[in-house]
């Protein structure tokens, strides 16, 4: 799971995917990660409200090795997908937007109000649910 700062959207996506597919290896990173920072406090609270804990998350910068080793790379936006495919040509064919099924970019809630955070969480949960069948096929 890839977003910008790796403190809001991608940690949330990892939590939903781990909840739904606990045996699948999943990690998150950011294209412009706030390296070493924990998850955003609003994101932590919203996930706590859903019984999911992202308190131990630490922001990580996306590396060529992450992309190379992944079976699937899911980004939050088309721009992030395009950036990854431009920087890592071997990512083509395995890099998609989390919201591709609904043709949407997941809104960036960073430094925005609670309504935008709730919207992002809803978009992420929906996006993860739409990828479960594909992820199940890839993990076998």
C-alpha positions as CSV (number, residue, x, y, z in Angstrom):
1,X,0.0,0.0,0.0
2,X,1.5,3.3,-1.1
3,X,0.5,6.9,-0.3
4,X,2.5,10.2,0.1
5,X,3.6,10.6,3.7
6,X,2.8,7.0,4.9
7,X,1.1,8.3,8.1
8,X,-2.6,8.3,7.1
9,X,-4.0,6.4,4.1
10,X,-1.6,3.5,3.5
11,X,-1.4,2.5,7.2
12,X,-5.2,2.5,7.3
13,X,-5.3,0.3,4.1
14,X,-2.9,-2.1,5.6
15,X,-5.1,-2.4,8.8
16,X,-8.2,-3.2,6.7
17,X,-6.3,-5.7,4.5
18,X,-4.8,-7.5,7.6
19,X,-8.2,-7.7,9.2
20,X,-9.7,-9.2,6.0
21,X,-6.8,-11.4,5.0
22,X,-4.6,-12.0,8.1
23,X,-2.4,-14.6,6.3
24,X,-1.3,-12.2,3.5
25,X,1.9,-10.3,3.9
26,X,1.3,-6.6,3.5
27,X,3.2,-3.4,4.1
28,X,3.0,0.2,3.4
29,X,5.3,3.0,2.3
30,X,5.2,6.6,1.1
31,X,6.5,8.2,-2.1
32,X,7.4,11.2,0.1
33,X,7.3,9.5,3.5
34,X,7.6,11.4,6.8
35,X,10.2,8.8,7.7
36,X,10.1,7.6,11.3
37,X,6.8,9.3,12.2
38,X,4.0,7.3,13.6
39,X,0.5,7.2,12.2
40,X,-1.5,10.5,12.3
41,X,-3.5,10.8,15.5
42,X,-6.8,11.2,13.8
43,X,-6.1,8.1,11.7
44,X,-5.2,6.2,14.9
45,X,-8.5,7.3,16.6
46,X,-10.7,6.4,13.6
47,X,-9.1,3.0,13.4
48,X,-9.4,2.5,17.2
49,X,-13.1,3.2,16.7
50,X,-13.2,0.3,14.3
51,X,-11.2,-2.1,16.6
52,X,-8.1,-1.8,14.5
53,X,-4.7,-0.7,15.9
54,X,-2.3,1.3,13.9
55,X,-0.4,2.7,16.9
56,X,2.8,0.9,16.1
57,X,3.1,2.1,12.5
58,X,6.3,3.9,11.6
59,X,6.5,5.8,8.3
60,X,8.7,4.2,5.6
61,X,10.0,5.6,2.3
62,X,9.1,3.5,-0.8
63,X,12.2,1.8,-2.2
64,X,13.0,0.0,-5.4
65,X,13.2,-3.3,-3.4
66,X,9.7,-2.8,-2.0
67,X,8.3,-2.4,-5.5
68,X,10.4,-5.3,-6.9
69,X,9.4,-7.7,-4.2
70,X,5.7,-6.9,-4.2
71,X,3.2,-9.1,-6.1
72,X,0.8,-6.1,-6.1
73,X,1.3,-2.4,-5.4
74,X,-1.8,-0.4,-4.6
75,X,-1.6,3.4,-4.6
76,X,-4.1,6.0,-3.4
77,X,-4.0,8.1,-6.5
78,X,-3.4,7.9,-10.2
79,X,-0.4,10.3,-9.8
80,X,1.2,8.0,-7.3
81,X,0.7,5.0,-9.6
82,X,2.2,7.0,-12.6
83,X,5.2,8.1,-10.5
84,X,6.0,4.5,-9.4
85,X,5.7,3.2,-13.0
86,X,7.9,6.0,-14.3
87,X,10.6,5.5,-11.6
88,X,10.3,1.7,-11.6
89,X,9.4,0.4,-15.1
90,X,9.2,-3.2,-13.7
91,X,6.2,-2.0,-11.7
92,X,4.0,-1.9,-14.8
93,X,1.3,-4.6,-14.7
94,X,1.4,-4.9,-10.9
95,X,0.7,-1.3,-9.8
96,X,-2.9,0.0,-9.6
97,X,-4.9,2.5,-7.7
98,X,-6.8,1.2,-4.6
99,X,-9.9,3.0,-6.1
100,X,-9.5,1.7,-9.6
101,X,-12.7,-0.4,-9.4
102,X,-14.6,2.8,-8.7
103,X,-12.4,5.1,-10.8
104,X,-11.4,7.3,-7.9
105,X,-8.4,8.6,-6.1
106,X,-8.6,8.2,-2.4
107,X,-8.8,11.7,-0.9
108,X,-5.8,12.9,1.1
109,X,-7.0,13.7,4.6
110,X,-3.6,15.0,5.9
111,X,-4.1,18.2,7.9
112,X,-7.8,18.3,6.9
113,X,-10.9,18.0,9.0
114,X,-12.6,15.0,10.5
115,X,-15.2,14.8,7.6
116,X,-12.4,14.3,5.1
117,X,-10.7,11.7,7.3
118,X,-14.0,9.8,7.5
119,X,-14.4,10.0,3.7
120,X,-10.8,8.7,3.2
121,X,-11.4,5.8,5.6
122,X,-14.6,4.9,3.8
123,X,-12.9,5.0,0.4
124,X,-10.0,2.9,1.6
125,X,-12.3,0.3,3.2
126,X,-14.3,0.0,0.0
127,X,-11.2,-0.1,-2.1
128,X,-9.6,-2.9,0.0
129,X,-12.9,-4.9,-0.2
130,X,-12.9,-4.6,-4.0
131,X,-9.3,-6.0,-4.2
132,X,-9.8,-9.0,-1.9
133,X,-10.5,-11.6,-4.7
134,X,-7.5,-10.4,-6.7
135,X,-5.2,-10.6,-3.7
136,X,-6.5,-14.0,-2.8
137,X,-5.7,-15.3,-6.3
138,X,-2.2,-13.7,-6.2
139,X,-1.4,-15.2,-2.8
140,X,-1.9,-18.8,-3.9
